[in-house]
Amino acid sequence: MLVNGLGRYLADLPHAGAYELAFVRSTIAHGRVVEIRTEDASRAPGVLAIVTGKDLAALPSIPVIWRQEGLLVPDYPALAADVVHYVGQPVAAVVARSREEAEDAADLVEVDYQELPAVTDAREALRDGAPILHSELGTNEAYHSEIHAGPVDDIFQNAEV
């Protein structure tokens, strides 16, 4: 169907009376959100509401479905309020009458960050002195497990093949 141009996406469906949402996303990998200025965006045509992480602070975090004993899981707010942890993390949402108006207004939202040290390699993140990305966890290691059946080194050393 897609090859024939017959694919249908949510944006293609009629939605009379529905509003559109556009996210403002972090432009840095790790940093504190200092200020979010929404005044210009709130005056843009078609804008109905602008929501930031501070507006949603009373809501619970997005639940992590998979849990395991000993697994460290940071909070995942719907919109970052204080700290961003990756490029593209949502920090604000703009609701407007049309997709174009929502996106145009989102472009008018200004976010000031205090950039923090980032680490982008998993091995580097585990080295001594690496920046801690989720300070509330105190470590970058989310989980550690050792699984073996006896003296592994001896078994390999004495194996026939």
C-alpha positions as CSV (number, residue, x, y, z in Angstrom):
1,M,0.0,0.0,0.0
2,L,2.8,2.5,0.9
3,V,4.6,1.8,-2.4
4,N,1.4,2.6,-4.3
5,G,0.9,5.9,-2.4
6,L,-2.1,4.5,-0.6
7,G,-0.7,4.7,3.0
8,R,-2.7,6.6,5.5
9,Y,-1.2,8.4,8.5
10,L,-2.9,10.0,11.5
11,A,-2.2,13.4,10.0
12,D,-4.1,12.3,6.9
13,L,-7.3,11.5,8.7
14,P,-10.1,14.1,9.0
15,H,-10.2,15.6,12.4
16,A,-12.7,18.4,12.6
17,G,-12.5,20.3,15.9
18,A,-9.2,18.6,16.9
19,Y,-6.3,20.8,18.0
20,E,-2.6,20.2,17.1
21,L,0.4,19.9,19.4
22,A,4.1,20.7,18.7
23,F,6.9,20.1,21.1
24,V,9.8,22.4,21.9
25,R,12.8,20.1,22.3
26,S,16.2,20.5,24.0
27,T,19.0,21.6,21.7
28,I,21.7,20.3,24.2
29,A,22.7,16.9,25.5
30,H,22.8,17.8,29.2
31,G,22.0,21.0,31.1
32,R,19.8,22.9,33.5
33,V,16.7,24.6,32.2
34,V,17.3,28.2,33.4
35,E,14.3,29.9,31.8
36,I,11.6,29.2,29.3
37,R,10.1,32.3,27.6
38,T,6.7,31.7,26.0
39,E,5.3,35.3,25.8
40,D,5.9,35.7,22.0
41,A,4.7,32.2,21.2
42,S,1.5,32.7,23.3
43,R,0.6,35.7,21.2
44,A,1.1,33.8,17.9
45,P,-2.0,33.1,15.7
46,G,-4.0,30.1,16.7
47,V,-2.2,29.3,19.9
48,L,-4.5,28.0,22.6
49,A,-2.0,26.9,25.3
50,I,1.6,26.5,26.1
51,V,2.7,24.0,28.7
52,T,6.1,23.6,30.3
53,G,7.6,21.0,32.7
54,K,6.9,23.3,35.6
55,D,3.2,23.3,34.7
56,L,3.2,19.5,34.9
57,A,5.3,19.2,38.0
58,A,2.4,17.7,40.1
59,L,1.9,14.9,37.6
60,P,3.7,11.6,38.1
61,S,6.6,10.6,35.8
62,I,6.0,8.4,32.8
63,P,6.1,4.9,34.1
64,V,8.9,2.5,33.1
65,I,7.2,-0.8,32.2
66,W,10.2,-3.1,32.7
67,R,11.4,-3.2,36.3
68,Q,14.0,-5.5,37.8
69,E,15.4,-5.7,41.4
70,G,18.5,-3.5,41.5
71,L,17.7,-1.6,38.4
72,L,18.2,2.2,38.8
73,V,15.6,4.1,36.8
74,P,15.5,7.9,36.8
75,D,12.3,9.8,36.6
76,Y,11.0,10.4,33.1
77,P,8.7,13.5,33.2
78,A,6.5,14.2,30.2
79,L,8.3,17.6,29.8
80,A,11.7,18.4,31.4
81,A,11.4,21.0,34.1
82,D,14.8,21.4,35.6
83,V,17.4,19.3,33.8
84,V,17.6,17.9,30.2
85,H,19.4,14.7,29.6
86,Y,19.5,14.4,25.8
87,V,19.1,16.4,22.7
88,G,15.5,16.3,21.6
89,Q,14.0,15.9,25.1
90,P,10.7,17.8,25.2
91,V,10.7,20.9,27.4
92,A,7.5,22.6,26.3
93,A,4.3,21.8,24.3
94,V,2.3,24.3,22.2
95,V,-1.4,23.6,21.5
96,A,-2.8,25.4,18.5
97,R,-5.7,25.3,16.0
98,S,-3.5,23.9,13.2
99,R,-0.3,22.0,12.8
100,E,1.4,24.9,11.1
101,E,0.4,27.4,13.8
102,A,1.6,25.0,16.6
103,E,5.0,24.5,14.8
104,D,5.4,28.2,14.1
105,A,4.6,29.1,17.7
106,A,7.0,26.4,19.0
107,D,9.7,28.1,17.1
108,L,9.1,31.3,19.1
109,V,9.6,29.7,22.5
110,E,13.0,30.6,23.8
111,V,14.8,28.3,26.3
112,D,18.0,29.3,28.2
113,Y,20.2,26.4,29.4
114,Q,23.1,26.2,31.7
115,E,25.1,23.5,29.8
116,L,26.4,20.6,32.0
117,P,29.1,18.1,31.1
118,A,27.7,15.3,29.0
119,V,28.9,11.8,28.1
120,T,27.8,10.0,25.0
121,D,29.7,6.7,25.2
122,A,28.5,4.0,27.5
123,R,32.0,2.8,28.4
124,E,33.1,6.3,29.0
125,A,30.1,6.9,31.3
126,L,31.3,4.2,33.6
127,R,34.9,5.5,34.0
128,D,35.9,7.2,37.2
129,G,35.4,10.9,37.0
130,A,32.7,10.7,34.2
131,P,29.9,13.3,34.5
132,I,26.9,11.8,36.4
133,L,24.0,12.3,34.1
134,H,21.2,11.7,36.7
135,S,22.6,13.2,39.9
136,E,19.7,11.7,41.9
137,L,21.0,8.2,41.1
138,G,24.6,9.0,42.0
139,T,26.0,6.8,39.2
140,N,25.7,6.2,35.5
141,E,25.5,2.4,36.0
142,A,21.9,1.5,35.9
143,Y,22.3,-2.2,36.5
144,H,25.1,-4.7,37.3
145,S,24.8,-8.4,37.1
146,E,27.2,-11.3,37.1
147,I,26.0,-14.6,35.9
148,H,28.3,-17.6,35.8
149,A,28.2,-21.3,36.7
150,G,31.3,-22.0,38.8
151,P,35.0,-21.2,38.1
152,V,34.6,-19.9,34.5
153,D,38.4,-19.3,34.0
154,D,39.2,-22.9,35.0
155,I,36.5,-24.4,32.8
156,F,37.8,-22.5,29.7
157,Q,41.4,-23.4,30.6
158,N,40.7,-27.1,31.0
159,A,38.2,-27.4,28.1
160,E,39.1,-29.9,25.4
161,V,37.7,-27.7,22.6
